[in-house]
Amino acid sequence: MRGATNRGRHPMRLLPASRFALTWALATPAWALAVTPATAADTLASMPSDLSVTVYRAPFRSSGSITLNALGGFALISETRTVQLAAGLSRLRFEGVADGIEPSSAIVTGLPAGVLEKNREGKLLSPSALVAAAVGKQVTLLRTDKKTGKSARLAGTIRSDAGGGVVFETSEGVEALRCSGLPESLSFTGVADLAATPTLSVLVRSPEPVTRTVTLSYLARDFDWGADYVATVAADGKTMDLGAWVTLANGNGVGFPSAQLQVVAGRVNRESGEVEPLDVGGPILAQCWPRGSTSDPPQYLQIDRAWPLGAARDGAAKATIQMSAMAGARLMDVTATAKKVEQEQLGDLKLYRVPDRTTVASLQSKQVRLLDRSSIPIMHVYGADLAADENAASAPAHVLLRTVNDVTHHLGLPLPSGRVAVFAARGGATLLEHESRLRDLAVDEEVEVDMGDSPDVQVTAAKDQTTIDPARTHELPLVPGVLHLRSAQVEAVNHVDISNALGVEIQFELRLRLPEGGRVIRADHSLGSKNGRPIFRLTIPANETVTLRYQWQHTTG
């Protein structure tokens, strides 16, 4: 059975029942209003026989680690269940839904007639929830004599549960729980509206008794996923192996065993309100002077919060601090599987399907293999990004690993954004060289992996002169396409020095930032364009310095 646990993200508090019953009527026909929900038969749907979980990424999450108690994504969950309905009005209960369910998104198909009403029941079974539900009602107090071992049963009424304490009244008077100095417990009868797991209920009408297989589909919060890449560069620096994992996280207290799993890359616009958190109850406290022993120091008693069914702790009850530590350990639970996902198109989005069924456990991160590619041809490209008239002191050049996302380069599939850890093979060992981020990449796009700065390649920029001698302008050839310089103001000649202290030649790219209306008109090296910006592509020999000189103009109208 799937169970709910306390995720530790919402303050423990009891709220009015109306806050938990997120109820609304859906196009209720007049004939249905003649019978009130109080007369509906209570029917429990079977546990899911088939599950599908499709996880959508948090739209604004960076490529950093996924934190289970702060997940910004969501999931579309479909559950196949069997229901047995009596003739007439029935309250059909789906127990074990995700605690992050958005009730307004729930759709039930396969019922004999439409759904009249939907409810999300947010109050879970726990000691404090039992006490809160029993305030003002009759309970039985069981009190055991330590010496004789005999138990006495006293009928009483709970008068208050304020502050986590329990005040009750019996024929002997008003007192607080555990203040008699004897072991005490409470027996409850007739307490309803408490579920052991998160529950969605629907009100339906059937003209006759039927057994149906239905599908419940809904959106739920507290899911997320991301991609994690590992690139291993060969010793010669010409190829790399690339592997990737899909890291999936479920922050709900409910798990989904043997589910068909999909993840979706791309940003989906969503507009929805906040979901009222489940109340799993807080601890019940008792602190008092036991009768007849006021000279003794007070004993601090605590009844631990109970975990809902399916999430019980192993072994005997432990202190709250131990329980919290255990919960923290569950949040760190990570599993991995070697199943590889298969990519499909979903409109403008990308769908990645895990071919085999897998369990999406509660409060767990899971990793599924995305890809493995070997011997991918790569280039190390050094570069700098400068303003057109910038004066810059010597600074290290930036380094990229570059390849193309196509079959020729042993790739050729959409790559979701994620973290990249780059390792280098050196002397029989594999060492971490850099970590960076990869954006979403389509097939045939250029793949660039940021490798940080290189102190062995330095770039210096300066102006040769502040005015131009027309007699010397012939020293810099016109850029192809520039026919004349009329109606334009020509700025100073700029030069950039690129020094390579490495023992091998390198490929270098200088990208210029021009103001609006600016263009490069003269240069002593070939000029290209990339993403609408001028770019110089140079080869810098080993242990040498190459100087690039150019002029640019700003159109005045």
C-alpha positions in Angstrom: 0.0 0.0 0.0 1.2 3.4 -0.8 1.5 5.6 2.2 1.9 9.3 3.1 4.6 10.7 5.3 5.3 14.0 6.9 7.6 16.0 4.5 8.5 18.6 7.1 7.6 21.5 4.8 4.4 22.8 6.3 3.8 23.9 9.9 1.8 21.3 12.0 -1.5 22.9 12.7 -5.2 21.9 12.8 -7.4 23.8 10.4 -11.2 23.9 10.2 -12.7 21.0 8.3 -13.9 23.5 5.6 -10.4 24.3 4.8 -9.6 20.7 4.0 -12.8 19.8 2.0 -11.9 21.5 -1.2 -15.3 20.9 -2.7 -17.2 22.2 -5.7 -20.2 21.1 -7.7 -19.9 20.4 -11.4 -22.9 21.1 -13.6 -25.2 19.2 -11.2 -28.4 18.2 -12.9 -31.7 19.0 -11.0 -32.6 15.4 -10.4 -29.3 14.9 -8.5 -30.0 17.7 -6.1 -33.0 15.9 -4.8 -30.7 13.6 -2.9 -28.2 15.0 -0.5 -24.6 13.7 -0.3 -25.4 12.4 3.2 -27.4 9.6 1.7 -24.7 8.5 -0.7 -23.2 5.0 -0.2 -19.5 5.0 0.6 -17.5 3.0 -2.0 -13.7 2.5 -2.0 -12.0 2.1 -5.4 -9.4 -0.6 -5.7 -5.7 0.2 -5.5 -4.2 1.1 -9.0 -3.7 -1.9 -11.3 -1.8 0.4 -13.7 0.1 3.6 -13.3 1.6 6.2 -15.6 3.7 9.2 -14.3 4.7 12.0 -16.7 7.0 14.5 -15.0 7.5 18.1 -16.2 10.5 20.2 -15.2 10.4 23.2 -13.0 10.4 26.1 -15.5 12.9 28.4 -13.7 15.1 25.9 -11.9 18.8 26.2 -12.6 21.0 23.2 -13.4 22.0 22.8 -9.8 21.1 19.9 -7.5 17.5 18.9 -7.1 16.3 19.5 -3.5 13.5 17.1 -2.5 11.8 19.6 -0.1 11.7 22.4 -2.7 10.6 20.9 -6.0 9.0 23.3 -8.5 7.9 20.8 -11.2 4.8 18.8 -11.5 3.5 15.5 -12.9 0.5 14.2 -14.8 -0.5 10.9 -13.1 -2.9 8.4 -14.5 -4.2 5.5 -12.4 -6.3 2.6 -13.6 -8.6 1.2 -10.9 -11.6 -1.0 -10.5 -14.8 0.3 -8.8 -18.0 -1.4 -7.7 -21.0 0.9 -7.6 -24.4 0.3 -6.1 -27.5 1.7 -7.8 -28.1 5.3 -6.9 -25.8 7.9 -5.4 -22.3 6.8 -4.3 -19.4 8.5 -2.7 -16.4 6.9 -4.5 -13.1 7.2 -2.7 -9.7 7.0 -4.4 -7.2 6.4 -1.6 -3.5 6.8 -2.0 -3.4 9.7 -4.5 -0.4 12.1 -4.4 -0.6 14.5 -1.5 0.3 17.3 -4.0 -2.8 16.6 -6.1 -4.5 19.6 -7.7 -8.2 18.6 -7.3 -9.5 20.9 -10.0 -7.4 19.0 -12.5 -8.8 15.5 -11.6 -10.6 13.7 -14.4 -12.4 10.3 -14.0 -13.3 8.4 -17.1 -15.2 5.1 -17.4 -18.0 5.9 -14.9 -21.6 5.1 -15.9 -22.5 8.8 -15.5 -20.7 12.1 -15.0 -19.1 13.2 -11.7 -21.4 15.4 -9.6 -18.8 16.5 -7.0 -15.1 16.2 -6.2 -13.4 16.4 -2.8 -9.8 16.3 -1.7 -9.6 15.0 1.9 -6.5 16.6 3.4 -6.7 15.5 7.0 -4.7 12.3 7.6 -5.0 9.8 10.4 -2.6 10.6 13.4 -2.8 10.9 17.2 -3.3 14.6 17.1 -5.9 14.4 14.3 -7.8 11.8 16.3 -7.8 14.0 19.4 -8.9 17.1 17.4 -11.8 15.1 15.8 -12.9 13.8 19.2 -13.0 17.2 21.0 -16.5 17.3 22.7 -17.1 13.7 22.1 -17.2 10.6 24.4 -13.9 8.6 24.7 -12.7 5.9 27.0 -9.7 6.5 29.2 -7.6 3.4 29.9 -5.5 3.8 33.1 -3.1 1.0 34.3 -1.9 0.6 37.9 1.8 0.1 37.8 1.8 -2.1 41.0 -1.1 -4.4 40.2 -1.1 -4.2 36.4 -4.9 -3.8 36.4 -6.5 -1.5 34.0 -9.4 0.8 34.8 -11.7 2.1 32.1 -13.3 5.5 32.6 -15.8 7.2 30.3 -14.9 10.8 29.6 -15.1 13.7 27.2 -12.2 15.5 25.6 -12.6 19.2 26.4 -9.5 20.7 24.7 -6.5 19.8 22.6 -4.9 23.3 22.8 -1.2 23.5 22.5 -0.8 19.8 21.8 -2.0 18.9 25.3 -5.2 16.9 26.0 -7.7 18.0 28.7 -10.5 15.6 29.4 -13.4 15.3 31.9 -14.5 12.1 33.7 -16.6 11.4 36.7 -13.6 12.2 38.8 -13.2 15.7 37.5 -11.2 17.6 34.9 -7.5 16.7 34.3 -4.8 16.5 31.7 -3.6 13.4 30.0 -0.7 11.6 31.7 -1.0 13.8 34.8 -2.2 10.9 37.1 1.3 9.4 37.2 -0.1 6.2 35.7 0.2 4.9 32.1 -2.8 6.2 30.2 -4.3 5.8 26.8 -7.5 6.9 25.0 -9.9 4.7 23.0 -11.8 6.4 20.2 -15.1 5.3 18.6 -17.2 7.1 16.1 -14.5 9.4 14.8 -14.9 9.8 11.0 -13.4 11.9 8.1 -9.8 10.7 8.7 -7.9 8.9 6.0 -4.7 6.9 6.4 -3.5 8.1 3.0 -4.3 11.2 0.8 -7.7 10.6 -0.7 -9.8 12.1 -3.5 -13.5 11.3 -3.4 -16.2 11.9 -6.1 -19.9 11.8 -6.0 -21.5 9.8 -8.8 -24.9 8.3 -9.6 -25.4 4.9 -11.3 -28.7 3.7 -12.6 -27.8 0.1 -11.7 -25.1 -1.8 -9.8 -22.0 -2.0 -12.0 -18.4 -3.0 -11.8 -16.2 -0.8 -14.0 -12.5 -0.2 -14.8 -12.0 3.6 -14.5 -9.0 5.9 -15.1 -8.2 8.7 -12.7 -5.9 11.4 -14.1 -4.7 14.5 -12.3 -1.9 16.9 -11.9 0.3 16.9 -8.8 3.0 19.1 -7.4 6.3 18.4 -5.8 8.0 16.6 -8.8 11.0 17.5 -10.9 13.6 16.1 -13.1 16.9 17.2 -14.7 19.7 15.8 -16.8 23.3 15.2 -15.6 26.0 14.6 -18.2 29.5 13.1 -17.8 32.0 13.9 -20.6 35.4 12.1 -20.6 37.9 13.8 -22.9 40.5 11.4 -24.5 44.2 11.9 -23.8 44.8 13.4 -27.2 42.0 16.0 -26.7 40.4 15.1 -30.1 37.4 13.0 -28.9 35.2 12.5 -25.9 32.8 10.0 -24.5 29.5 11.3 -23.3 27.0 9.7 -20.9 23.9 11.2 -19.3 21.4 10.4 -16.6 17.9 11.6 -16.1 17.5 12.5 -12.4 13.9 12.2 -11.3 12.6 13.4 -7.9 9.3 12.7 -6.1 8.8 15.0 -3.1 5.3 13.5 -2.3 4.7 11.1 0.6 3.1 8.7 -1.8 5.0 6.4 -4.2 4.0 4.9 -7.5 5.1 1.3 -7.9 5.7 -0.3 -11.3 4.7 2.8 -13.2 5.2 3.7 -16.9 7.5 6.7 -16.6 7.9 9.7 -19.0 9.7 13.1 -18.6 9.0 16.2 -20.7 11.6 18.8 -21.7 10.5 22.3 -22.5 8.5 25.0 -20.7 4.8 24.5 -20.2 2.7 27.6 -19.2 0.6 26.9 -16.1 -1.7 29.0 -14.1 -3.0 27.5 -10.9 -3.5 28.4 -7.2 -1.8 27.1 -4.1 -2.7 23.6 -2.9 -3.7 23.3 0.8 -1.0 21.2 2.4 -2.0 17.9 4.1 -2.1 17.9 7.8 -0.3 14.8 9.1 -0.7 15.9 12.7 1.7 17.1 15.4 2.9 15.4 18.6 0.7 15.2 21.7 2.5 16.7 24.7 1.9 16.3 28.4 3.8 18.2 31.0 2.5 18.4 34.6 3.2 17.5 38.3 2.0 14.0 38.9 -0.4 13.8 41.8 1.2 13.1 45.1 4.7 13.8 44.0 5.0 17.6 43.7 8.5 17.4 45.2 9.8 15.5 42.2 11.0 17.3 39.1 8.4 17.4 36.4 8.6 14.7 33.8 8.3 15.8 30.2 6.1 13.3 28.4 5.5 13.1 24.7 3.4 10.9 22.4 5.2 10.8 19.1 3.4 11.7 15.9 2.1 8.6 14.1 3.2 7.9 10.6 0.3 7.1 8.2 -0.2 3.6 6.9 2.5 2.4 4.5 5.1 4.7 6.0 5.5 3.2 9.5 8.9 3.2 11.0 10.7 -0.1 11.7 11.2 -1.3 15.2 10.1 0.3 18.4 9.1 3.9 18.8 12.0 6.4 19.0 12.4 9.9 20.2 11.3 12.7 17.9 14.8 13.8 17.2 15.6 10.2 16.0 12.4 10.2 13.9 13.4 13.5 12.3 16.9 12.1 11.5 15.3 9.1 9.9 13.1 11.3 7.8 16.1 13.3 6.7 17.8 10.0 5.7 14.8 9.2 3.5 15.1 12.5 1.8 18.6 11.5 0.7 17.4 8.2 -0.8 18.7 7.9 -4.3 18.5 5.0 -6.7 19.8 4.4 -10.2 18.8 2.1 -13.0 20.6 1.4 -16.3 17.4 1.5 -18.4 17.8 4.0 -21.2 15.0 6.5 -22.1 13.6 6.8 -25.6 13.0 10.3 -27.1 9.7 11.2 -28.9 8.2 14.5 -30.1 5.4 16.1 -28.1 4.3 19.1 -30.2 7.1 21.6 -29.6 8.2 19.7 -26.5 10.4 16.7 -26.2 9.1 13.5 -24.5 11.6 11.0 -23.0 10.1 7.6 -22.3 11.6 5.0 -20.0 11.0 1.7 -21.9 10.5 -0.5 -18.8 8.3 0.0 -15.9 9.9 1.5 -12.8 9.0 2.5 -9.3 8.8 6.2 -8.4 9.1 5.9 -4.7 8.0 8.6 -2.2 10.6 11.1 -1.1 13.2 9.7 -3.5 15.5 10.8 -6.2 15.9 8.3 -9.0 18.3 8.1 -12.0 17.6 6.5 -15.3 20.2 6.3 -18.1 19.6 8.8 -21.0 22.4 8.1 -23.4 25.9 6.7 -24.0 28.0 7.9 -26.9 31.7 7.3 -27.5 34.5 8.8 -29.7 32.6 12.1 -30.3 34.9 14.4 -32.4 35.5 17.7 -30.5 37.5 20.9 -30.9 39.0 23.0 -28.1 38.1 26.6 -29.1 39.6 29.6 -27.2 37.9 32.9 -27.4 37.2 36.4 -26.1 34.1 38.7 -26.2 35.0 42.4 -26.4 33.3 45.7 -27.1 34.4 47.1 -30.5 36.5 50.0 -29.0 37.4 48.3 -25.7 40.8 48.9 -24.0 41.4 45.7 -22.0 44.4 44.7 -19.9 45.8 41.2 -20.4 43.2 38.6 -19.4 42.8 34.9 -19.9 40.9 33.6 -22.9 37.8 31.5 -22.5 37.7 27.8 -23.5 34.9 25.7 -25.1 34.6 22.1 -26.1 32.7 22.2 -29.4 31.0 19.5 -31.5 27.8 19.2 -33.5 24.6 17.3 -32.4 24.3 15.1 -35.4 24.8 11.5 -36.4 28.2 12.3 -38.0 29.5 13.4 -34.6 27.9 10.3 -33.0 25.0 12.2 -31.4 21.9 13.2 -33.3 19.2 13.4 -30.6 17.6 16.3 -28.7 19.7 17.0 -25.5 17.8 18.4 -22.5 19.5 21.1 -20.5 21.5 20.0 -17.4 24.8 19.9 -15.7 28.0 18.7 -17.4 31.0 17.3 -15.5 34.0 17.1 -17.8 36.8 14.6 -16.9 40.2 14.2 -18.6 42.1 10.9 -19.1 45.6 11.4 -17.8 48.1 8.7 -17.1 45.6 5.9 -16.7 43.4 8.0 -14.3 40.3 10.1 -15.0 40.4 13.5 -13.3 37.7 16.1 -13.0 38.5 19.1 -15.2 35.5 21.4 -15.1 31.7 21.5 -14.3 29.3 23.7 -16.4 25.8 23.8 -17.8 24.3 22.7 -21.1 21.3 24.4 -22.6 18.5 22.5 -24.4 19.9 21.5 -27.8 18.0 20.3 -30.9 19.4 18.0 -33.5 22.1 19.6 -35.8 22.8 22.4 -33.3 26.3 23.2 -32.2 27.2 21.8 -28.8 29.4 24.0 -26.7 30.6 22.9 -23.3 32.1 25.7 -21.1 35.5 24.9 -19.8 36.3 28.1 -18.0 39.4 30.3 -18.5 42.8 29.4 -19.8 45.7 31.3 -18.2 48.0 30.0 -21.0 46.2 32.1 -23.6 46.1 35.8 -22.9 44.2 38.6 -24.7 45.0 42.3 -24.7 43.0 45.0 -26.5 43.9 48.7 -27.1 43.5 51.6 -29.6 46.4 52.4 -31.9 45.3 56.1 -32.3 42.5 58.4 -31.5 42.3 60.0 -35.0 42.7 58.5 -38.5 45.2 59.7 -41.0 43.5 59.2 -44.4 46.8 58.7 -46.0 47.3 55.6 -43.8 43.9 54.0 -44.1 45.1 51.8 -47.0 47.1 49.8 -44.5 43.9 48.0 -43.5 42.0 46.4 -46.3 38.2 47.1 -46.6 36.0 44.3 -45.3 34.2 42.6 -48.3 30.9 44.3 -48.9 32.1 47.8 -47.8 32.2 50.0 -50.9 32.7 53.5 -49.6 32.8 55.4 -46.3 30.6 58.4 -47.1 28.0 59.5 -44.5 29.8 57.5 -41.8 32.1 58.4 -38.9 35.2 56.1 -38.8 36.5 55.4 -35.3 40.1 54.7 -34.2 42.1 51.7 -35.3 41.8 48.9 -32.7 44.2 46.1 -32.1 44.0 42.9 -30.2 47.0 40.8 -29.1 46.4 37.0 -28.6 49.4 35.2 -26.8 49.5 31.4 -26.8 51.9 30.0 -24.2 50.8 26.4 -25.0 53.0 24.0 -26.9 50.4 23.4 -29.6 48.6 25.7 -32.0 45.1 26.7 -31.0 41.9 27.9 -32.7 40.8 31.3 -31.4 37.6 33.3 -31.9 37.1 37.0 -31.2 33.5 38.1 -30.9 32.8 41.9 -31.1 30.0 43.8 -29.5 29.0 46.8 -31.7 26.6 49.6 -30.8 23.5 50.0 -32.9 24.4 51.2 -36.4 28.1 50.1 -36.0 29.9 47.8 -38.4 33.5 46.7 -39.0 34.8 48.2 -42.2 38.5 47.4 -42.3 40.5 44.4 -40.9 43.7 42.6 -41.5 42.1 39.2 -40.9 39.0 37.6 -42.4 35.8 38.6 -40.8 32.8 36.3 -40.3 29.4 36.5 -38.5 27.8 34.3 -35.9 24.4 34.9 -34.3 24.3 38.3 -35.9 27.6 39.5 -34.4 31.0 39.9 -36.2 33.6 37.3 -35.4 37.2 36.7 -36.2 38.5 33.1 -36.4 42.3 32.8 -36.0 44.9 30.1 -35.7 47.5 31.0 -33.1 50.8 29.0 -33.4 52.4 27.5 -30.3 54.3 29.9 -28.1 53.5 32.9 -30.4 51.5 36.1 -30.3 49.1 37.2 -33.1 47.9 40.8 -33.5 44.6 41.6 -35.0 43.8 45.1 -36.3 40.4 46.4 -37.3 38.4 49.6 -37.8 34.7 50.1 -37.3 32.3 52.9 -38.3 29.2 54.3 -36.6 26.5 55.5 -39.0 25.4 59.0 -38.3 22.4 59.1 -40.7 
